[in-house]
Amino acid sequence: MSPDSIFRARLHDLTARELTTFADRHPRSAALYRNADHLFGRVPMTWMNKTPAGFPIHLDKARGNRITDVDGNEFVDFCLGDTGAMAGHSPEPVVAAVTERLRDGLATMMPTEDAAVAGAELARRFGLPAWSFALTATDANRWAIRLLRAVTGRSKILVNSYCYHGSVDESLIVVGPDGRGVSREGNVGAPVDVTMTSRVAEFNDLAGLERELAYGDVAAVLMEPALTNIGIVLPEEGYLAGVRELTRRHGTYLINDETHTFSAGPGGATAYWGLDPDVVTIGKAIGGGVPVGAYGLSAELAGALSGRGDLDLVDMGGVGGTLAGNPVSMAATRATLTEVLTEEAFAGMITTATVFADGLIEIIEGHGLPWSVSRLGARVEYRFAAPAPRNGTESARSADAALEDFLHVYLANRGVLLTPFHNMALMCPATTLADVARHHEIFDAALKELM
């Protein structure tokens, strides 16, 4: 039985009721949004308009896994800044480190000891020895792409259909109906047709990957070890090993983007699955909420680049911006990695996420729904498809915007937030089993109302 046949008769009316309730509960947020005439889209960044309720909740304060909005409503937060606050909101060690740093210089364009400690910790966790810092994972990905084009002399980058690598131009390509790459729908202001810069293969499709690599023009495969931002799509047995073997056979470098898959454990999916990439890129969570991105290079790659006298890696090649590696970001990153997102913290987060996933499965099966649940370490997602999608295109097709929006606003009206882009719930060190039970109680009640 499909969700359509179960829900459609009630979904419209229940959504209308929930939207009215949301408006009643958030008058100040609505007013702030309405009066923000000098913000493009009425928000500081246009993706903040991704909300099922017509206007976004406006923040007052956030601590741990709790958010209080400007109308005084408190929420259990499973969104956690879409991974940016995986350490929890304003973790005390980060606040202390940043507060101390604020007194002693913010933008000096000089290295600090904190940067060296953070780099060493990333090297220990991910197994790559040479690290550099940016302000976002998007920046880190862009610089990694440029480095690998330079060292290979090849022009193209290969990504997976419906991957997530920030706003990197090369990543906005999907597999079209005829199996060939096409620009992703909604791509804004592409400098050139994306097929000129990129190749694409479906996740979990080694044959498709080999076909694209055989052209001999791919400098690097840029991939998440598991797809995340189209819903969690986990690798099938042997797939990631196959990717590594194919990239080596075709002289192509491999970049693991761990920005979201960091949820897999202290060393992300790279350590959890024993992967051996040439580059790791990461951002968001490692700064505890302070902007930072990073990329790590293998010893072989770092040596190849360092020996290139024709590459300006200091002046115009110092991509990342003047504020990259700034003292505040480095203090935050050191504190996050050494004091907050520790191995012990991950163990607790993953245990909590396992309880979350198991409870969801029980509820979904209890209602006889053809849905599935996927988990990647501390990250859990429920999907409107069973079995779970095996690639990005299947995952995109399984989306149900009306149903998703209803569940999000229903949960928000009862004090629980999920990531607005999909049905993702993330655990932080402050998330408790009582918080999980609260989500499940509300989720179950929403399904009962729909049925």
N, C-alpha and C positions, 0 to 999 in steps of 0.2 A: 504494500500500500504506500503510495507516494505522499510526501508532505502536502502536495496540492489537494489531494482528495480528502485529507484529514482536516486541514487548517483553513482553507480559503474562505469558507463560509463565515468564519468568526474573525479572521485575521484583520480585516479592514476595520471593523467596529472596535475591536480591542485596541488596535493601534491608535485610533482617533481618541479613545478614552485616555490612553497613556500619555499621548501628546498634550492633552488638556491638563492632566495632572502635572506633567513636567513644567509647563508654562506657569502653573499656579505655584509651584515650589521654587521657581527661579526668577522672580521678577527683577532682581538687581542684575543678574547676569544678562537678562534680556535687554534691560535698559542700557547697560554698558556696551553691549553689542550694537544696539540700535544707534547709539550716539558716537560710535568710533568712526567718524566721517573721514579722518585723515589716515586711516589704515586701509591699505588695499585689501579688499574683501572683508573689511571690518575686523581683521585679526592680524597679529604680528607676522604670521606666516600662513599662506593660503590653505595649507593642509589642515589647519585647525578648524576649517569649515566642514571637515568630515565628521558629521554628527547626525544622528537619526532624528534629532529633536527640533531642527530649524535654527538653533543658535547654540553655541558652545557654552558649557559650564565655565565660569570664570573663577580662577584660583584665589583663595585667601592665604591658606598655608597648607603645608604637607609635612608630615613626620612619619617615619617608618613606612607602614603600608596604609596610612590613613590620610585622606584629603578632606579639607574643609573648604567649602566654596564661599563666595561673597554673600550668599543668602543664609549662611550658617548651617547648611546641610553637610553632614559627615558621610564619607564613603569609605568602604573597604576597597582598596585599589589593587586590582589584578592587572591593570594596564601598565603601571610603573613606567610611564613615559615611553611606551613602546620599546622597552628594554633600557632606555637611558637611565632609569632609576632601579635597575635590578638589585643594586645594593641597598635599596630602600631610600626613602626621601630624607635628605639631610642627615646621613649617618654621622654619629658624633665624631669618630676619628677624622672624617673628611672635613667636617665643619671646623674642628680644632686646627687641623693642618692648614686649611685655607685661611682661617682667621689670622693665624700667626704670620702666614706669608703676606697677607694684605698690608701688614704694617711695614714690610721691608722691601717693597719694590714689585711692580706688577708687569711691566713691559720693558725689559732691559735688553732684549736680544742677546742674552748671555746664557750659557749653560748653568745648571745647578746640580748639586749632588743628588737631588730628588730624581732628576731625569736618569741618571746613571743607575740608581737603585731600581727604578721602574723598568728600565730596559733589561736589567739583569733578571728581574722577576718574570718578565714576559719571555725571555729566552729560556729560563728554567721550565716554564709551563708549556710552551709551544714547541721547544726543541730547535728553534732557529736562532743563531747567535747574534745577528746584527740588526738593531732596531732604530727606527727614526719616527718622529712624531709630527702629526698634523693637528688640525682642529676638529675634523670630522672623518668618519670612515670613507665618505665620498671622496674627500681630498686624498686619503691614503690610497684608495683604489685608482684614482686618476694618476697619481705619481707612479704607482706600481706599473700601470699600463705603459706609461712613457718609458720607464726604465727597461722594460722587457721588449718594447719595440726597438729601443736603442741597441740592446745587446744582441738581438736576433737579426735585425735588419728586416723583419717582417712587419707587415702593416696591420694585420687583422687580429681581433680579439674574439674568442668564442665564449658565449654564455649559454645558460639554460633558459628555455622558454619560461617566461613569467618569474624569472629570478628577481632578487632584490639586491642592488648594489648602490643604493642612494640615487642620486640624479646623474650618474655617469652616463654620458651620451651613448657610449658603445653598448650599454646593457639594455637599451630600450628597443629590443628586437624580440619577436616571438615567431614560433613556427606557424605559418599560414595554412589554409585548408589544403593547399597542394603540396605541403611538406617543405616548402622553401621559406626562407626567412623574410619577414615583412616588419615594417615599423609597428611598434606597439600602439594600439589605439589611444589617442589623446596625447601623444608625444608632442611636447611644446618646443617649437623653434629649433628643430634639429639643424645643425650646421650643414650637414650633407645627408643624403639618403643613408640610413643606418646600414644598409647592406654593403656600402662601400667600406665601412670600418669594421664590420662585425660579421661573424657567423653564429649560427644558433643550432642547438640540438636539444631534444627533450631530455629532461632528467630521467635517469634509469634506462637510457637507450644507448648502449655501447655501439651498436651498429651505426646509428645515426651520427654519433660522435666520430667514429672512425671515418665515415664517409666525408665529413666536413674537414677533418684534419688532413685527409689525403691530398687536398689541394696544395698543401705545402706553404701556405701563406699566413698561418696562425702563429702569432708570437706567444700567446698565452691563453690558457683556459682559465677564466675567472668564474668561480663557482662557490656557492654555499654547499657545504657537505650534506646538508639537508635543506630543501627549500623551506622558507619560513613565511614570507610576506604575502603569499598566495594561499596561506594555510600550510601547516606543517606537512611536507611530503618527505618521507623517510627513504633512505637509500636501500635498495634491495641487496640481498647477499651477493657479494662479489663485485658490485657496481663500482665502488670507490677504488678498489684495487685495480679494476679494469681501466678506469680513467687514468690512474697513475701509469699503468703499463703503456697505454696508447699514447699519452703525452710524451713519454720518454722515447717511444719508438719513432715518433714523428718530429722529434726535436723541438717540442713545444713546452714552455714552462707552465707550471700549475700554481695558481693563486687560490688559497682558501680564504674566503671572506667569512670571518667568525663573528661579525657584528651581532647577529642574532643567535647563531649556533653556540655562542659562548655559554648559553644555558645548559649545554651538555655536561659541563663540569669545569673544574679549575683551569684546565688547559683546553677548553672547548671541545669540539668534535675532533680536532686534530689529535689531541692526547687520548680522548675517550675511545676512538676507533683506531688509534695507532697509525695515523696518516703521515705522509712524508712529502708535504708540498715544498715548492721552491720559495714561496712567499706566503705569509699570513697577513691579512689586513683585519683591523678591528677598530671599534670606536664605541661611543655611547657608554656602556656599562663600566668600562675600566676607569672612568673619571668620577664615578659616584654622583653623576649629575652635572659635573663641570665639563664644558666642551673639550673633547680630546679625540684624536684618532691616532692610529699607529700602524706601521707596517714593519714586518720582520723579514729578513733575507737569509737564505742559506749561505753557508760559508763559500760555496762555489760561486754563487751569483754575486755576492759582495766582492769577492776577489776579481771576478771578470769585469765588474763595473769600475772598481778602483783602479784597474790597470788601463783604463781607456782615457788617454790624454786628450782625445777629441771631444769629450763630453764635459760641459761646464756644470759640475755638480755643486758648485759653491754659490755662484751669483744668480744668473737667470735660471739655472737648473735647481736652485734651492726652493723647489715648489713646496707650498704649504702655507705661505703667508708669513708676514713679519711676526705675527703673534703665535705661530706654531712653536711648540715646545716652551711656552711661556712659563714663568715660575709658578703661577697659580695652578695651571693645568697639571704641571708635574708634581706639585705637592699633593693635589687631589688624587692623581693616579697612584702615587706611591702609597698613600694612606688606604685607598680602596683595595689595592692588590695585597698589601701586607697585613691589613688589620680588619677588613670588612668581608670581602669576597674570598675568604680563606677556604681551604679544603674542608674544614669542619662546617663552615657555613653552607657550602654547596651540598654536603651530605644531608644536612637538615632540610634544605630547600627541595632537594630531589625526593626525599622521603615524603614531604608534604605534597609535592606534585603527583607522586604516585597515588596517594590517597585521593587527591582531586580527580585523577583520571579514572581510578577504579569506581569511585562514586558516580561519576558521569555515566560510565558504561552501565552500571546497575539501573540508573534512572531511565536511560534511553531504551535499554532492553525491556524494562518494566512497562514502558508505553508502546512497545512493539514498533519502534520507529526504525526506518532503514538508514540510520546514521552511524557514524564511526567516531572514534576518539583517537587522536595521535598525541604522543608525548615525546619531547626531546629534553631530557634532564629535568630542569625546573620549569619547563614551558609545556603547556597543554592546550589542545585545541579540539573543539567538537565540530564535525563536518556533516553537511547534509547529504552524505553519500556513504554507501557501504557496498563493497569494501572501500577503504580509504583510497583516494586518488593516488596514482603511481607517478604522475608527472604534472607539470605546471598547467598544461592545457586542460587536462581532465579536471584539475582542481578549480580552474577558472570556470569551467562549465557547471560545476556543482554548486556554485554560489547561488544564494537566494536572498536578494537584497531586502525584500519586504519582510521576510521572516527574520533575517538577521537584525534589521532595524528595530523590529518589535521587541525582540529579546533584549537588545541593548537598552532601550528606553525603559522597559519593564524592570530590568535589574537596577538601572540608575535611580528610578523612582523609589526603590526600596534599599538604596544605599550601597550598591555594588557596581563597580566599573570594570568593564573589559576593554581591551584595545579596540578603538573605533573602526579600524580598518578590516577587522575580521574577528572571529570568536576566540581570540587568544587570551589565556590567563597565565600570568607569570608569577612565580613565587619569589619573594625576597627573604632575607634572614628574619624579618619581623612577621611574616605570614604565619598564622596559627591554624591548627586543625579546626578551631571554632570558626575562623573566617571561611574555611573551605565548606564547613557544614552550612554556614549562612548562605553562601552562593547556591549550594545544592537545594536548600529549602526553597529559595526563590525560583530557581530554574525549574524545579519540579512543579511548583505552583503555576508557573507560566504555561507549562505544557498541559496541565490539567484544565486550565481555562480555555485553551485552544481546542481541546478535544471535547 
